[in-house]
C-alpha cells in the first residue's frame, strides 16, 4: 500500500566495486495494475548512480520484506483457501496466466470431503490456441490456494457469487464481468 516501506534486491548496473546487488528499502508511492512505483528510502552502499529519493518501478513479486506503520487488529481473520476448484493444468505447470474464471454451482464435492468444491473454474490464457487445443487441455481438481500461489491476479474476485464470470483484459490487466451464456444450444 502507498506509504509502506518494502525491501527489494536491486541489481547494480554497472556493477559496483564491492557488490553486484544490494537490499534496499523503497517507500511505495503508487500501486497500479501494471506494478508499483516508489522512492528509494535508504542510501546505497556501492551504487553511486542511485540516490535517496530515486524513483523505482517494480512488481509485487520483487518484494522480499515489508515494513508498515499500520497496526492490524489481532482479530483480523486470516483467510485460507482450501476449498477446491477446477483449473487448467497449464496454469499450474507451465505458468500460463489465468484468463477466464467463472463460478458455478459446486457439483464435485462428496459428503465426507473436508474441503468442498468452491464452484470456481479457472481457465488459462487461450488467445493463441485453437478450440480443439483448448478442449483437450488437462484439468485438475485442487485447492484454490494452490492456484492463487501461481496466479493471484483474481483474488479480489474470490468472494463473487455463483453465476459470476470474468474475462481478463490483457491490455489493462483487469478482469471484466462476462455475461454468462444462457443459450440452450446443446
C-alpha positions in Angstrom: 0.0 0.0 0.0 1.2 3.6 -0.5 3.3 4.7 2.4 4.7 1.2 3.2 8.4 0.6 3.0 9.3 -2.5 1.0 12.7 -4.1 0.7 13.9 -5.0 -2.8 17.1 -6.6 -4.1 18.4 -4.1 -6.6 21.0 -5.1 -9.1 23.7 -2.6 -9.9 24.2 -1.6 -13.5 27.1 -1.1 -13.9 28.3 -3.5 -11.3 29.5 -1.8 -8.1 33.1 -2.1 -6.9 32.1 -4.4 -4.0 28.6 -5.7 -4.7 26.6 -6.6 -7.8 23.3 -6.1 -5.9 22.0 -4.5 -2.6 19.0 -5.0 -0.4 17.3 -1.6 -0.3 14.2 0.0 1.2 11.7 1.7 -1.1 8.7 3.7 0.1 5.7 2.8 -2.1 4.1 5.8 -3.7 1.7 4.2 -6.1 0.1 0.8 -6.9 -1.3 0.3 -10.4 -2.4 -2.8 -12.4 1.0 -2.7 -14.1 3.1 -2.6 -10.9 4.3 -0.4 -8.1 6.3 2.8 -8.0 8.2 4.2 -5.1 11.2 6.2 -3.9 14.5 4.9 -2.6 14.3 5.3 1.1 17.9 4.5 2.1 21.4 5.3 1.0 23.1 2.8 -1.4 26.5 1.5 -0.2 28.0 0.7 -3.6 25.7 2.2 -6.2 26.6 5.9 -6.8 24.1 6.1 -9.6 21.2 5.7 -7.0 20.4 8.5 -4.5 17.9 8.8 -1.7 14.5 9.6 -3.3 15.4 7.9 -6.7 12.2 6.7 -8.4 12.0 2.9 -8.6 9.4 0.8 -10.5 8.9 -2.8 -9.5 6.5 -5.7 -9.3 4.9 -7.2 -6.1 7.0 -10.4 -6.6 10.2 -8.4 -6.2 9.4 -7.5 -2.6 11.4 -9.5 0.0 10.2 -7.7 3.1 7.6 -5.2 4.2 7.7 -2.6 7.0 4.4 -1.0 7.6 3.4 1.5 10.3 -0.2 0.4 10.3 -1.2 -1.8 13.2 -3.5 -4.6 12.2 -6.1 -5.8 14.7 -5.3 -9.1 16.3 -8.8 -10.4 15.5 -8.3 -9.8 11.8 -9.4 -13.2 10.3 -6.8 -15.0 8.2 -8.3 -16.5 5.1 -7.2 -19.8 3.9 -8.1 -21.2 0.5 -8.6 -24.9 1.0 -11.9 -25.2 -0.9 -11.4 -26.9 -4.3 -11.7 -25.7 -7.9 -11.1 -27.0 -11.4 -8.1 -25.4 -13.1 -6.3 -25.9 -16.4 -3.0 -27.8 -15.6 -1.1 -25.4 -17.8 -1.8 -22.6 -15.3 -0.1 -24.7 -12.5 2.6 -26.4 -14.5 3.5 -24.0 -17.3 2.9 -20.6 -15.9 0.1 -19.8 -18.4 -1.7 -16.8 -16.9 -5.3 -17.1 -15.8 -7.6 -15.7 -18.5 -11.2 -16.7 -17.7 -12.8 -17.5 -14.4 -16.3 -18.4 -13.6 -18.2 -19.8 -10.6 -20.9 -22.3 -11.0 -23.0 -24.4 -8.6 -20.5 -26.7 -6.8 -21.0 -30.2 -8.1 -17.9 -32.2 -7.3 -17.9 -32.3 -3.6 -18.6 -35.6 -1.8 -20.4 -35.7 1.6 -17.3 -36.6 3.5 -15.0 -34.1 1.8 -13.0 -32.0 4.4 -12.7 -29.2 1.7 -15.6 -28.9 -0.6 -15.9 -27.7 -4.2 -16.0 -23.9 -4.3 -17.6 -23.9 -7.8 -14.7 -21.9 -9.3 -13.5 -22.9 -12.7 -10.2 -21.4 -13.8 -9.0 -21.3 -17.4 -5.6 -20.4 -18.7 -4.9 -17.9 -21.5 -6.4 -19.2 -24.7 -5.9 -16.3 -27.1 -3.4 -18.1 -29.3 -4.7 -21.6 -29.4 -7.4 -23.4 -31.3 -10.7 -24.5 -29.9 -9.5 -28.1 -30.2 -6.4 -27.4 -28.1 -8.5 -25.6 -25.5 -10.9 -28.5 -25.2 -8.0 -31.0 -24.9 -6.3 -29.3 -22.0 -5.8 -31.3 -18.9 -7.6 -30.0 -15.8 -7.2 -30.8 -12.2 -9.4 -30.5 -9.1 -7.2 -28.8 -6.5 -7.2 -26.3 -3.6 -7.9 -22.6 -4.5 -4.7 -21.7 -2.6 -2.6 -23.8 -5.0 -3.9 -21.8 -7.9 -3.5 -18.5 -6.1 0.1 -19.3 -5.3 0.9 -19.3 -9.1 -1.6 -16.5 -10.2 -3.4 -14.4 -7.6 -4.5 -11.8 -10.1 -8.1 -12.6 -9.5 -8.0 -12.8 -5.6 -10.2 -9.7 -5.3 -13.0 -11.6 -7.1 -12.9 -14.8 -5.0 -16.0 -14.0 -2.9 -18.1 -13.4 -6.0 -21.4 -15.3 -6.0 -22.2 -18.4 -8.0 -23.1 -17.3 -11.6 -20.2 -14.8 -11.8 -17.9 -14.9 -14.7 -14.9 -12.7 -15.5 -12.6 -12.4 -18.6 -9.1 -10.9 -18.2 -8.4 -7.8 -20.3 -4.7 -8.3 -21.0 -4.3 -4.7 -22.0 -5.3 -3.4 -18.6 -4.6 -6.5 -16.5 -8.1 -6.2 -15.1 -10.9 -8.8 -15.1 -14.1 -7.6 -16.6 -17.5 -9.2 -16.0 -18.6 -11.6 -18.6 -22.2 -12.3 -19.3 -23.0 -16.0 -18.8 -24.1 -17.9 -21.9 -27.7 -18.7 -21.1 -28.5 -20.2 -24.6 -29.6 -23.8 -24.7 -27.8 -24.8 -27.9 -27.0 -28.4 -26.8 
